[in-house]
Amino acid sequence: MDALTPVLEAKTEDEDKPRVPPPAATPLEFPDCRPCAKQPPVSDCSQNLVKLFSNILRTGPSLKHLEALNVDLVSNVLLEDLLPGHYLPPLAWLEDPAKLQDANSSPTTTPPAETLSNGGPLPCHEAFFTRVRELLHDNEDAFRTVQHRPARPDHPAARVLHFRKFWDNLALMAEYWDTSLDMYSKSTGEAGTLTTELDEVRPGEQSPTNRDKEQNVKATEEETYTGRRRDTGRNMPGKYREDTVFAFVEPLAWCFRCRLEHARMQPKLKMHGMILPLPHNGNIYRTPRDTRLARRGILEGPMVGVFCRDQVTFRRPDDAVGEGKQEILDLLREVGLMLMLAQKRAREGQEEQKPGKDQWWATKPRWGGGPGGDLGVAADEEGMDETPTPEGPRKRSKKMNKAELWRTIRPPVPTWEAGITYKRVGCVAGSDYDDVTHSLFAHQRPIYLLSSVNHHISIIHLRIHAQYTDELLKPRNRGSNINVAQEPWYKLEMKRSKWFDLLGAEDRMQAMRGIWAVLGWLMRNVEESDTPDQAMR
């Protein structure tokens, strides 16, 4: 971001000067689809899934797709209900630990595990405090620091170290989303100007981008704007949001000896023989205990997924809340990403079965024959191009044409990522569930997703049975009679936290507490911390 510093400085020079108003602010809208799980699937569930999802481009997403997956979603869940509360940093950690020690008071009770699962030390109160205080800065103070501008009068300069990249990127997002400083001035001739708040001047007014050119010119002549925005949120490049979320999560992952990596290959969900591509941004992985593997870039996991999208509208005006096709599709993408994470984590201890290995259709050349030679290849095009040189003829390989590419026998590309050791990090061996809300905390396999939209972020938790993951890959023929008491595998229980506003200091702090707790729970030393007595504390 250092290369952008001169640009940022130039943009902020006239922040307080009146200028042409930007397009109207984009209204905030969030997906709010809340399906409820139903009875166990019937015997032909695999055929229903294949039929439904293979025709989704033609029919469009609907609640039937969520019902087929048996998704149950609860929104606005407290952080204490997403994971065991003793891993959630208490509010006392917002105070300086040095002052608490001087007062001879115990700041908090520490979680049961003293070391991380990869051998690193458990981040303490001081590590949390030094990072959270950077997020509690006022936006203007932090923006001035990263943009190398002088501090405001009577305001100390904000000290930013761990989250400098976050504030750099948040400043770019604020130019599209931050309406807190929006002020519009209407000209009154020689008498001066009349300044009022945005909501008082233009309540419910149509965006200038939808007006006629004459109306735009007239509005430009009559009113001016001062504030931070230079455009509207729907026009913001998606890269700004992704960079901001990554810069927010990375410093927290480093505390727990983890790494946030972009997706190394196109994420794909396997479902009853189908392969469904998914939009995805990255995952959090654990660094190995072996330093030699860590130096080679080997990672373990995945632990937590990250999903950012550019969409700002999820419902049409006539759609009821929770029934818009776009918000249903958005939830299907989130569910698909979490199911993909569960499939990857379930590969622990397995070997990759490369598609086409030792199969005739991937190894044996074949050509139907016929007069005239191979399709599309002329006689003078065959062979290598030779250019005479003083040292002798130099052979130069020519670019393969379409016919040669067609004749080349190659097996399908592998579906496992190189450099990733698939592990169920944070899961107790022998556990059937991938969750943290089960009544017996000793049997858990957590799946988490950090989801971002607009300038907000939320934490999603999924409880999934190991058999559900197996059924997606290799469905078994079952009768219509399913013992629900013995096989509660058919239900996906999802819980979503509130949407935390990254432009608000309080929400940033709460989002950091949640992510800190998720990483602390996943990186706990399972052998030391998952005894039944400790787990129920």
C-alpha positions in Angstrom: 0.0 0.0 0.0 3.0 2.4 0.2 2.7 3.0 -3.5 -0.8 4.3 -3.0 0.1 6.8 -0.3 0.7 9.8 -2.7 -2.7 9.0 -4.3 -4.4 8.9 -0.9 -2.8 12.2 0.1 -4.0 13.9 -3.1 -7.5 12.6 -2.6 -7.8 13.8 1.0 -6.5 17.4 0.3 -9.9 18.6 -0.7 -12.0 16.4 1.6 -13.4 19.4 3.4 -13.8 21.6 0.2 -17.1 21.8 -1.5 -17.2 19.8 -4.8 -19.7 18.1 -7.1 -21.9 15.7 -5.2 -21.1 12.0 -5.8 -23.9 9.6 -6.6 -26.4 8.9 -3.8 -25.3 6.5 -1.2 -26.0 2.8 -1.8 -28.6 1.6 0.7 -27.5 -1.3 2.9 -29.1 -4.6 2.2 -28.3 -8.0 3.7 -29.3 -11.5 2.7 -31.8 -12.8 5.2 -32.9 -16.2 4.1 -33.6 -18.5 7.1 -34.6 -22.0 6.1 -35.7 -24.7 8.6 -34.7 -28.3 8.4 -37.3 -30.9 7.9 -37.7 -34.7 8.2 -34.9 -37.1 7.0 -34.5 -37.5 3.2 -36.3 -40.2 1.4 -34.6 -43.0 -0.5 -34.3 -41.1 -3.8 -32.6 -38.1 -2.3 -29.5 -38.5 -4.4 -31.6 -38.4 -7.6 -33.5 -35.3 -6.4 -30.2 -33.5 -5.6 -28.7 -34.3 -9.0 -31.9 -33.2 -10.8 -32.3 -30.0 -8.8 -28.7 -28.8 -9.0 -28.0 -29.8 -12.5 -31.0 -27.7 -13.7 -30.3 -24.7 -11.4 -29.1 -22.5 -14.3 -32.4 -23.1 -16.1 -34.8 -22.9 -13.2 -32.9 -20.5 -10.9 -32.3 -21.0 -7.2 -35.2 -21.6 -4.9 -36.1 -22.8 -1.4 -36.3 -26.3 -2.8 -32.5 -26.4 -3.1 -32.1 -25.5 0.6 -34.8 -28.0 1.6 -33.0 -30.7 -0.4 -29.8 -30.0 1.6 -31.9 -29.8 4.8 -30.4 -26.5 6.0 -31.4 -25.0 9.3 -30.2 -21.4 9.8 -30.4 -19.2 12.9 -29.2 -15.6 12.5 -28.0 -12.9 14.8 -26.6 -15.4 17.3 -24.5 -14.1 20.2 -20.8 -14.9 20.1 -21.2 -16.9 23.3 -23.4 -19.3 21.4 -21.1 -19.9 18.5 -18.3 -21.5 20.6 -17.5 -22.3 24.2 -17.5 -19.1 26.1 -14.2 -19.6 27.9 -12.4 -19.0 24.6 -14.1 -15.7 24.0 -11.9 -12.8 25.3 -13.7 -11.1 28.1 -14.3 -7.3 28.1 -11.7 -7.0 30.8 -9.1 -7.7 28.1 -9.9 -4.2 26.6 -8.0 -2.7 29.5 -4.2 -2.3 29.6 -2.8 -5.4 31.3 0.0 -3.4 32.8 -2.5 -1.2 34.7 -4.4 -4.3 35.9 -1.2 -5.8 37.2 -0.4 -2.6 39.0 -3.7 -2.8 40.7 -3.0 -6.4 41.8 -6.1 -7.7 40.1 -6.4 -10.8 38.0 -7.4 -9.7 34.5 -9.2 -12.9 33.4 -9.2 -16.6 33.6 -7.1 -18.1 30.8 -8.4 -20.9 28.6 -7.4 -24.4 29.7 -4.8 -25.0 27.0 -1.5 -23.3 27.6 0.0 -24.1 24.2 -1.3 -24.2 20.7 -1.8 -27.5 18.7 1.3 -26.7 16.6 3.5 -26.0 19.6 3.3 -22.3 19.7 2.5 -20.3 22.8 -1.2 -19.3 23.4 -1.7 -15.6 22.8 -2.2 -13.8 26.0 -4.0 -10.7 27.2 -1.2 -8.4 26.2 -1.2 -9.7 22.6 -5.0 -9.1 22.4 -4.8 -5.6 23.9 -2.0 -4.4 21.6 -4.1 -5.3 18.6 -7.6 -4.4 19.7 -6.6 -0.8 20.7 -5.6 -0.2 17.1 -9.1 -1.1 16.0 -10.7 1.2 18.5 -9.2 4.3 17.0 -11.5 6.9 15.5 -11.6 6.4 11.7 -10.4 9.9 11.0 -7.5 9.7 13.3 -6.4 6.3 11.9 -6.8 7.5 8.3 -4.7 10.6 9.0 -1.9 8.4 10.4 -1.7 5.9 7.4 -2.1 8.8 4.9 0.8 10.7 6.6 -1.4 13.7 7.4 -1.1 15.8 10.6 -3.4 14.8 13.5 -6.5 16.9 14.3 -6.2 19.6 16.9 -6.7 18.2 20.4 -6.5 14.6 19.0 -3.4 12.5 19.6 -1.9 10.8 16.6 -3.2 7.2 16.2 -0.5 4.5 16.6 -1.0 1.8 14.0 1.4 -1.1 13.6 -0.4 -4.5 13.2 -3.4 -3.2 11.2 -1.8 -0.6 9.0 -2.8 -2.5 5.8 -6.3 -2.7 7.2 -6.6 1.0 7.7 -5.1 1.7 4.3 -7.7 -0.5 2.6 -10.6 0.7 4.8 -9.8 4.3 3.8 -10.4 3.2 0.2 -13.7 1.6 1.1 -14.8 4.7 3.1 -14.6 6.7 -0.2 -17.6 4.6 -1.4 -19.5 3.7 1.8 -18.8 6.2 4.6 -21.8 8.5 4.9 -21.0 9.9 8.3 -19.5 13.1 7.0 -21.9 13.6 4.0 -23.0 17.3 3.9 -24.8 19.0 1.1 -24.9 22.8 0.5 -27.5 24.6 -1.5 -26.6 27.9 -3.1 -28.6 30.9 -2.0 -27.0 33.5 -4.3 -24.9 36.3 -2.8 -26.2 35.6 0.8 -24.1 32.5 1.1 -24.9 28.8 1.4 -27.3 26.8 3.5 -25.8 23.5 4.9 -27.9 20.7 6.1 -27.5 16.9 6.7 -28.0 14.5 3.8 -31.0 12.8 5.3 -32.7 16.2 5.7 -32.0 17.4 2.2 -32.7 14.4 0.0 -34.8 11.8 1.8 -35.5 8.9 -0.6 -34.2 10.9 -3.6 -33.3 8.9 -6.7 -29.7 8.3 -7.5 -28.2 10.9 -9.8 -26.9 8.1 -12.1 -30.6 7.5 -13.1 -31.4 11.2 -13.8 -31.4 13.0 -17.1 -28.3 14.9 -18.1 -30.2 18.2 -17.7 -31.2 17.3 -14.2 -27.6 16.4 -13.3 -26.3 19.7 -14.6 -29.0 21.6 -12.7 -28.2 19.7 -9.5 -24.5 20.3 -9.9 -25.1 24.1 -10.2 -27.4 24.3 -7.2 -25.6 22.2 -4.6 -22.2 21.1 -3.5 -20.9 18.3 -1.3 -18.4 17.9 1.4 -17.5 14.5 2.9 -15.4 11.4 2.4 -17.4 9.7 -0.3 -16.3 10.0 -4.0 -18.7 7.4 -5.4 -21.4 5.1 -4.4 -20.9 1.7 -2.8 -22.2 -0.4 -5.7 -19.4 1.0 -7.9 -16.6 0.0 -5.5 -14.1 -2.5 -6.9 -14.5 -5.9 -5.2 -10.7 -6.0 -4.6 -11.1 -3.3 -2.0 -13.4 -5.4 0.1 -11.3 -8.5 -0.2 -8.1 -6.7 0.7 -9.8 -5.0 3.7 -11.1 -8.3 5.1 -7.8 -10.1 4.5 -5.9 -7.3 6.2 -8.4 -7.5 9.2 -8.0 -11.3 9.6 -4.3 -11.7 8.8 -2.9 -10.1 12.0 -5.2 -12.3 14.1 -4.2 -15.4 12.3 -0.5 -14.7 12.8 -1.0 -14.5 16.5 -2.0 -18.2 16.5 0.7 -19.3 14.0 -1.7 -19.6 11.2 -1.8 -18.2 7.6 -4.5 -16.7 5.5 -4.0 -17.9 1.9 -5.9 -17.2 -1.3 -7.5 -20.2 -3.0 -4.8 -22.1 -4.8 -7.2 -23.6 -7.3 -10.9 -23.3 -8.3 -12.9 -24.5 -5.3 -15.3 -27.3 -6.3 -17.9 -29.1 -4.3 -18.5 -32.8 -5.1 -22.1 -33.8 -4.8 -23.4 -37.2 -6.0 -21.0 -37.3 -9.0 -21.4 -33.7 -9.9 -18.7 -31.1 -9.5 -20.0 -27.6 -8.6 -17.6 -24.7 -8.9 -17.9 -22.1 -6.1 -16.8 -18.5 -5.7 -14.2 -18.4 -2.9 -11.5 -16.0 -1.6 -9.3 -17.9 0.7 -8.8 -20.1 3.8 -7.0 -19.9 7.1 -4.5 -22.8 7.6 -2.3 -23.9 10.4 1.5 -23.9 10.0 3.1 -27.2 10.7 5.0 -27.9 14.0 7.9 -29.1 11.9 9.9 -25.9 10.9 11.3 -27.6 7.9 7.8 -28.2 6.5 6.9 -24.6 7.4 9.8 -23.2 5.4 8.7 -25.2 2.4 5.3 -23.5 2.6 3.4 -26.6 3.7 0.1 -25.8 5.4 -2.4 -27.9 7.4 -6.2 -27.5 7.3 -8.2 -25.8 6.1 -9.5 -24.2 9.3 -11.7 -21.2 8.4 -13.0 -20.1 5.0 -13.3 -16.5 3.8 -16.0 -15.4 1.4 -16.4 -11.8 0.0 -18.9 -10.8 -2.6 -19.6 -7.6 -4.5 -23.4 -7.9 -4.6 -25.3 -5.2 -2.9 -28.9 -6.1 -3.9 -30.5 -9.4 -2.9 -34.2 -8.8 -3.4 -36.4 -7.3 -6.0 -39.0 -4.8 -4.8 -41.8 -7.3 -4.9 -39.8 -10.1 -3.2 -40.5 -11.0 0.4 -37.6 -11.1 2.9 -35.9 -14.4 2.6 -37.5 -15.4 -0.7 -35.4 -13.4 -3.2 -33.5 -15.5 -5.7 -30.3 -13.7 -5.1 -30.3 -14.1 -1.3 -31.2 -17.8 -1.7 -28.3 -18.2 -4.2 -26.0 -16.3 -1.7 -26.9 -18.7 1.1 -26.4 -21.7 -1.3 -22.9 -20.4 -2.0 -22.2 -20.1 1.7 -23.5 -23.6 2.4 -21.5 -25.0 -0.6 -18.3 -23.4 0.7 -18.7 -24.9 4.2 -19.6 -28.3 2.7 -16.4 -28.1 0.6 -14.4 -27.3 3.7 -15.9 -30.3 5.4 -15.0 -32.5 2.5 -11.4 -31.3 2.5 -11.0 -31.8 6.2 -12.4 -35.3 5.9 -9.5 -36.2 3.6 -7.2 -36.5 6.7 -5.2 -39.7 6.5 -6.3 -40.4 2.9 -4.4 -40.6 -0.3 -5.6 -38.7 -3.4 -7.3 -40.8 -6.0 -6.2 -39.0 -9.1 -8.9 -39.2 -11.8 -7.9 -41.3 -14.8 -5.1 -43.1 -13.1 -4.3 -46.3 -15.0 -7.5 -45.8 -17.1 -7.4 -46.5 -20.8 -9.2 -43.3 -21.7 -6.4 -41.2 -20.0 -3.4 -43.2 -21.2 -4.0 -44.9 -24.5 -3.7 -42.8 -27.7 -6.5 -43.3 -30.2 -7.4 -42.1 -33.6 -10.2 -43.1 -35.8 -8.1 -43.1 -39.0 -9.3 -42.2 -42.5 -7.7 -40.8 -45.7 -5.8 -37.6 -45.7 -3.9 -37.9 -42.5 -4.8 -36.5 -39.1 -7.5 -33.9 -38.9 -6.3 -30.3 -39.5 -2.6 -31.1 -40.0 -1.0 -30.4 -43.4 2.1 -32.2 -44.6 4.2 -29.1 -44.6 3.2 -28.2 -41.0 4.6 -31.4 -39.5 8.0 -31.5 -37.8 10.1 -28.9 -36.1 11.1 -25.5 -37.5 14.8 -25.4 -38.2 16.7 -22.2 -38.5 20.4 -22.5 -39.8 22.9 -21.0 -37.5 26.8 -20.8 -37.6 26.9 -23.5 -35.0 24.5 -25.7 -36.9 20.7 -26.1 -37.3 18.7 -24.8 -34.3 15.5 -26.7 -33.6 12.7 -24.6 -32.3 9.4 -26.2 -31.2 6.4 -24.7 -32.8 3.2 -23.9 -30.9 0.8 -26.8 -30.9 -2.2 -26.4 -33.1 -5.7 -27.5 -32.1 -5.4 -30.9 -33.7 -2.2 -31.7 -31.8 -3.8 -30.5 -28.5 -6.8 -32.7 -29.3 -4.5 -35.8 -29.8 -2.5 -35.2 -26.7 -3.5 -37.6 -24.0 -3.7 -36.0 -20.6 -5.5 -37.2 -17.5 -7.9 -34.8 -15.7 -6.3 -32.2 -13.4 -6.0 -33.3 -9.8 -8.6 -31.9 -7.4 -6.3 -31.8 -4.3 -4.3 -28.7 -3.7 -0.5 -28.9 -3.8 1.3 -28.0 -0.6 -1.8 -28.6 1.6 -1.9 -31.4 4.2 -5.5 -32.0 4.9 -6.3 -32.2 8.6 -9.3 -31.7 10.8 -7.6 -29.0 12.9 -9.4 -28.6 16.2 -11.3 -31.9 15.9 -11.2 -34.7 18.5 -10.3 -38.1 17.0 -13.3 -40.3 16.6 -15.8 -37.5 16.6 -18.8 -37.8 14.3 -19.8 -34.1 14.3 -18.0 -31.1 12.9 -19.4 -28.6 15.3 -18.9 -26.7 18.6 -22.5 -26.6 19.9 -22.9 -30.3 20.7 -23.8 -31.0 24.3 -20.6 -33.0 24.7 -17.8 -30.6 23.8 -15.4 -33.5 23.7 -16.8 -34.7 20.3 -16.6 -31.7 18.0 -15.4 -31.0 14.4 -15.9 -27.2 13.8 -16.6 -25.6 10.4 -16.4 -21.8 10.3 -16.8 -19.2 7.5 -16.1 -15.5 7.6 -18.6 -13.9 5.3 -18.4 -10.3 4.1 -20.9 -8.1 2.2 -21.0 -4.3 1.9 -18.6 -3.1 4.5 -19.6 -5.8 7.0 -18.4 -9.2 8.2 -20.1 -12.0 10.0 -19.1 -15.4 11.5 -20.9 -18.5 10.4 -20.7 -21.9 12.1 -21.9 -25.2 10.7 -22.6 -28.4 12.5 -22.3 -31.3 10.2 -22.2 -35.0 10.7 -19.4 -37.1 9.2 -22.0 -39.3 7.5 -23.5 -36.3 5.7 -20.2 -35.6 4.1 -19.9 -39.3 3.1 -23.4 -39.2 1.6 -22.5 -36.2 -0.6 -19.7 -38.2 -2.1 -21.1 -41.7 -2.2 -24.8 -42.0 -1.5 -26.0 -45.3 -0.2 -29.2 -47.0 -1.1 -31.5 -46.6 1.9 -34.9 -47.7 2.5 -37.7 -45.2 3.4 -37.5 -46.1 7.1 -34.6 -44.2 8.7 -34.1 -44.4 12.4 -33.8 -40.7 13.3 -32.5 -41.4 16.8 -29.6 -43.5 15.6 -28.8 -41.5 12.4 -29.2 -37.7 13.0 -26.8 -37.0 10.1 -29.2 -35.5 7.6 -29.5 -32.0 9.1 -27.2 -29.0 8.6 -27.3 -26.7 11.5 -26.0 -23.2 10.8 -25.6 -20.3 13.1 -24.7 -16.7 11.9 -23.6 -13.9 14.1 -24.7 -10.3 13.5 -23.2 -8.3 10.6 -20.3 -6.4 12.2 -19.7 -3.0 10.6 -16.0 -2.5 9.8 -16.5 1.3 9.8 -17.6 1.2 13.4 -15.1 0.8 16.3 -17.4 -1.2 18.5 -18.3 -3.7 15.8 -14.6 -4.0 14.8 -13.8 -4.9 18.4 -16.6 -7.5 18.6 -15.6 -9.0 15.3 -12.1 -9.3 16.5 -13.3 -11.0 19.7 -15.2 -13.5 17.7 -12.4 -14.3 15.3 -9.9 -14.5 18.2 -12.2 -17.0 19.9 -12.7 -19.1 16.8 -8.9 -19.4 16.2 -8.2 -20.0 19.9 -10.8 -22.9 19.9 -9.5 -24.4 16.7 -5.8 -24.1 17.7 -6.3 -25.5 21.2 -4.2 -28.4 22.2 -6.9 -31.0 21.9 -5.1 -33.6 24.0 -4.8 -31.2 26.9 -8.1 -29.2 26.7 -10.8 -31.7 25.6 -11.3 -33.7 28.8 -15.0 -33.8 29.7 -14.5 -31.8 32.9 -12.6 -29.0 31.2 -14.9 -28.9 28.1 -18.0 -28.2 30.1 -16.5 -25.2 31.9 
